[in-house]
Each structure stands twice: as C-alpha cells, then as structure tokens.
Amino acid sequence: MTLNQQYKSSRSPLTFKEWVFEQQKNGDLDFDDAKFSADGNNPKIEFAGIPVIYIGIGLVAIIGAIYLIPKFRK
C-alpha cells in the first residue's frame, strides 16, 4: 500500500506532509527494502556481466581438466 493510500485510509485531519512526518516520528512507516535496493537485496558480484560464482566454477573445471586429462592418458 502506498503512503497516499495509507494517508487516505487513516482519515487524518493533518495534511499529507504533516501526517508523513508524524508517522516517521512514531516509527510507523514500514518500507519494503527490496523496492529501494538496486539489486533487490540479492547482491551479485559480476565480471563482464557474468556472476563471479560461475567464473569460479568454470575455472575449477578447466584447471581440473588440465590436471586430470594427462593422468588418464597414461
């Protein structure tokens, strides 16, 4: 529910601005943090648009293949 909708449903005699300040003082405003977060509360570290976890998995697979393939050829 938006602040404007909350204000209208409260039927407060205060102006909207005064009502918002009063709600802030009382700590009654609850915001969905996901709306204000650039990443939606799911931080991802990326390199060239690829999540670092996938780069790490790929590097482990490549290094493992470089190490294991010569061992299996013998």
Order of alpha helices (4+ residues) and beta strands (2+ residues): alpha-alpha-alpha-beta-beta-alpha
